[in-house]
């Protein structure tokens, strides 16, 4: 039985710092996809559905790899998963600089880079949950603020590199950064506190000792969770989140270009969205720990629906910035709360596998959203149907969250 000790320094904060860096590269670079959209249109003359399809393929791969990576992380720990599979992110971006055809685009961005993103998402979130019982939402918020900061800094950087050089050079630069920073961050990861004789932050000593590691033993299995209605409700909530998040990230920049604004101005909308997301991720995590994850989730979906509807007829920059602020706040809220909500419902013993399944549902939404929005634009010549679909996905998530019974938060079976 592991001997648990209390030290002045809690290693979980090192995990959070490393997770912040890894998350910044994985999702900060992913959030710049819309900046590359118009340059790809101009270079290849592909349809919008075709270009959006690259992100849709990546989302499908993220979901599939997340299922595998979650189980591998539960069994072998996150370090090797991040170090080996996470390197695919940088490799994929570097290979994007050589793409010449649709099949290469889908293979390189969709499959290779998508595999790297999928290998990062689930192990990182599951590891944070194992290191923190109290402050779980807050630490998840700090970690996920990395994607907001990354998007805020990297979207303008992508525009600058594209205008100063070209989009191929921009992908090459992002690939090199991803390879180095993901590798460095992964080296400090440890699966849970018991590996170094510590307790999860806020864990009860007697409980932790009695189970030879609170982080390893608590909760139900993926097979058990699938037999509950709460699993499927949460699956639909995650699906709606994936749909609305990726649809907006892929299409808001080309929408701004269509309105006559420059690539730099379009990138600034994405940067604003991401920057506001940094604030919401940090603040909301702490608030959610106090008032409850379910309530915060419902509020986030309500604001997404309202902000998506506000895009209809928005043809001035100040209105796009207003949307960016509202959507950034709500998107960051949903991103932070989804993992602590799962941990609260199902425990952390098999959280990697359960989170992998839930994230797969999110990526099902992310697969369909960008492609559907691109196809709707190709057919109608307008983004109005796409923005209405985003509002609809948010309302679906809101209804599912409202139907989720409070008793489910105990992890009880039906």
N, C-alpha and C positions, 0 to 999 in steps of 0.2 A: 504494500500500500504506500502510495506516495506520501511523503512528509511535507506538509504545507507550512510555509513560513511567511512572516510579514516583514517586509523590508521598507526602508524609507523611500526607495525608488520603485515605482510600479512600471514594469516593462511594457504594459499595455499601451502606454503613451508613445513608445517607440513604434509599436505596431500601427497606431493611428497615423503617425507622421509618415511612415513608409507607405501606408495605404493611400494617403493624400497624394503623394507623388505618383504612384502607379495609376491611381484613378484619374489624375490630371492628364496623363498622357493617353490613357485608353479612351476616355470619354471627352476630354477637351479637344483632342484631334478629331474624334468622330463628329463633334458638334460643328466642325467647320465644313462639313460636306456641302452645305448649301452655297458656300463661297466658290466652290469648284464647279457648281452646276452650270452656270452660264458659260464659262470658258470651255467646258466639255461640249456644250451645245454648239458653240461657235467652231470648235476644232473638227468635230466629227459629223455634225448635222443630224445626230440621232434624235428620236422623239423624246419628249419629257418622260413618258412612261418607261422608255428604255434606260435613261440615265437614273431615274428614281429606282428602277429595278435593281441597280447595283447595290443600293442600300438595303433594298428588300431582301436580296439574296444574303447579304451580310447578316441581316437580322435573323433569318432562318438558321444560318450556321451558328450564330451566337447562341440561339436557343438550344440547338442540338449539342453543341460542345459544352454549354453550361450544364446540361444534364450529366454528362460524363465527368466534367471537371469538378462538379459538386461532390460526386461519389468518390473521386480520386482524392480530393482534399480531405474528406472525412476519414479516408483510410490511411493516406500517406502524408498528409499535411500539405499546407498551401505552398511552401517554398519551392519545391521541385515543379509543381504544376505551373506556377507563375514563371519560373526561370526558363523552363523548356517550352511549354505551349504558349506562354505570354510573348515569347520572342517572335511569334508569327505576326504580331501586330506590326512591328518595325520592318520585318521582311516584306510584308504585303505592301506597306507604303512605299518602300524603296523600289519594288517591282512595278508599282504604278507608274513610275517615271518612264517605263519602256512599253506601256500598253499601246496597241495600234488597232485593236478590233474589239467588238462587243464581247466575244467569248473570252478574250484575255481580260477584259475589264471585269466581267463577272467572276472569273476564276481568281484573279489576283485580289481585287477589293472584296468581293463577296465571300470567297472561300478562305483565302489565306489570311487577310487582315481580319475577317469576321471570326475566324477560329481564335486569333489572338485576343480579340475583345471578349469572346465567350469564355476563354480560359481565365480571364482576369476577374470578371464581374462576380461570379458566385463565390469562389474561394475567399476573395477579399471581404465581402459582406458577411459571410459566415464566420470568418475569423474574428471580426470585430464583435459579433454577437457572443462568441465564446469568451472573450476577454472582459466583457462588461455585462453585469446584471443591472446595476444602477448606472445611470448616465448612458444607457445603450443608444437611445435616440440622439443624445447630444453628440456622442462620439461618431455615430453614423453620419450625423450632419457635418461635423468637421471633415470627415473623410470625403464625403461627397461634395463638399465645397471645392474640392480639387477639380471636378469637372466644370464647375462654374468659373473658377479662376482660369482654368485652361481655355475654355471657350472665350472668355473675355480677352485674354492675351493672344490666343492663337488665331482667332478669326481675323483681327486686323493684320496680324503677321502673315497669314495666308494671302490676304488681299495684296499686301505690300510685295511679297515674293512673286506672286502671279504677275502683277503690273511691272515690277522691276526686272523679272527674269521670265518665267513662264510657269504654268501649272505643274509641269513635270518636275522642275527644280524644287517647287514647294513640297511636293510629295516626297521627294528624295530627302530633303531637309527634315521633314517630320519623321520619316522612317529612322534616320540616324538618331534623332532625339529619343524616339520611343525605345529603340534597342538599348541605349545606354541607361536611361532612367528606370525603365521597367526592371532590367537586370539588377541595378543597384538597389532598388526598393525591395525586390523579392528576397534578397539575401538575409534580411533581418526578420523575416516572418517566422513565427512559431505557431503551431496549431492551436494550443491553449495554454493557460498558465501552469498547469500541472507539469509541463515539460521542464520548468525551471523552479518548481517548488513554490509557486505563488498561487493565490486564489483569484478567481475573477473579481473584478471590482464590484463591491457591494454584496458578494456572496456570503452566506452564513457559514461559519467555520464548521459547525457540527454537521450540517448537511453536506458540505463539500467533502469532509473527511469520510463520512459514512458511505459516500458513493465513489470513493477513489477518484475524485475529480468531478466536481459539479458540472464543468463544461462538457465532459464526455457522456455523463449518464442521464441527464434530465431530458424528458420529452418522449414523443411517440415516433414511430418509424414512418417512412414514406408510405408504405403499404397500408398502415393503419390510418394515416391521414386521408388517403384517397377515399376511404369508406365513409367520410363525413361530408355533409352538405357544405360545411364551412370551407372545405378545400376547393370546391367548385365555385362557390361565391367569390372567394379570393382569387381564383383563377380568372374569372370574368373581370374582376377589378384590375388585375395585372394586365389583362389583354387590352382593356380600354386605355390604360396608362401607356402601354407600348405603342398603340395606334396613334394617339394624340401627340405624344412626345416626338416621334420620329417623323410624322407627317409635317409638323411645323418646322422642325429643324432642317428638313430637306428642302421645303418649298417656300419658306418665308423670304429667303434672299432672292431667288428668281422672281418671286412676286414683286418685290421692291424694284428689281431691274425692269420688270414689265411696266411699272408705273413711271419709269423714266429716271429713276435714281441710279447713281453710279455704283460700281462694284464696291468701292470703299464705303459708301453710305449703306449699302445692303449689309456689308460685313459689320457695320456699327450697330445695326439692329440686332444681329446675332450676339454681338459683344455685350450690348445692353442687357439682353435676355439672360445671358450667362452670368454677367456681373451681379445682377439683382438676385440670381439664383444662389450666389455665394452667401449673400446676407440671409436669405430665407432658409438655406440649409443649416446654417449655424444657429439661428434664432429658433426656428421651428423645432429642431431636434430637442432643445431644452424645454420648450413649451409643451411639446407632445408628451415628454416624460411626465409632466405634471398634470395635464388635463385629459390625456388618453389619446391613443393613436387613431381610433376609429373616428372620433369627432374631427380631428385634424384632416383625416383623409376625405371626409365628406365636404369640408370647407374647401379643400384644394380642388376637388372636382367641380364644385359650383363656380369657382372663379375661372377655371379653364373654360367652362361652357360659355360664361359671359364674355370672356376675352375673345374667344373664337368668333362669336357673333359680332363683336365690335369691329372685326376686320372687314365686314361687309360694307363696302362703300368707303373704306378708309383709304384716301388717296393723297394724304399729306404726311410729311415726315413726322410731325409731332404726334399724329395719330398712330403711326407705326411704333414710335417710341413708347407711347402710352400702352399699346398692346404688349410690347416687349416687357415692360415693367410688370404688368398684371400676369402675363403668362409665365415670366421668369419666377415670380414669387410662388405661383401655384405649382408649376412643374417641379421646382426645388422642394416644395412641401411634400408632394407625392413621392418623389424619389427617396427622400429621407425616411418617411414613415413606413414604407412598404415592408422593409426587412424587419424592423422591430415589431410590427404588427404580426408578421408570421411567427417570429420567435415567441411572442406572447401567447399565441394560439396553440402552437405545436411544440414548444420547448426547443432546446438547442442540441439535443443528442444526435439527431439526424438532420440538423438544419441545412447542411450543405446539399443533401439530396432533395429535401423538400423545397428549398429555395431554388434549386436548379429546375425543378418541375414548374414552380410558379413563374420563374423568369422565362421558361420556355413559352408559357402562355403569353407573357408580355411580348416576346419576340414574334409570336404568331400575329399579334396586332401590329408590330413593327414591320413585318413582312408585307402585310396587306395595305397598310396606310400609305406609304410613299408611292407605291405603284398605282394604287387606286386613284390617288390625287393627281398623279401625272396623266393617267388615262382619262380621267374626267376633264382635265384641262385640254388634252388633245382632241376630245370629242366636242366640248362646249366652247373652248376658247376662253374659259374663265375659271378662276379659283373658287368661286362662290360655292359650288357643290362640295368641293373639298373641305372648305372651312365649316360648312354645315355638318359634314360627316365627323369632323373633330368635336364639334359641340355635342353631337349624338353619342359619340364614344364616351365623353365625359359624363353625360347624363346616365348612360348605362352603368358606369362605375359608381356613380352616386346612388343609384337605386340598389345595387348589390350591397353597397356598404350600409345603407339604411336597413336592409333586410337581415344583415348579419346580427344575430341575436347576441346580447351581452354575455349570455352563458357560454358562448363559443370562445370567449376570451380566456376561459379557464382551460381550454384545450379538451373539453369534454366531447364524448361521442354522442351522436344522435340516438 
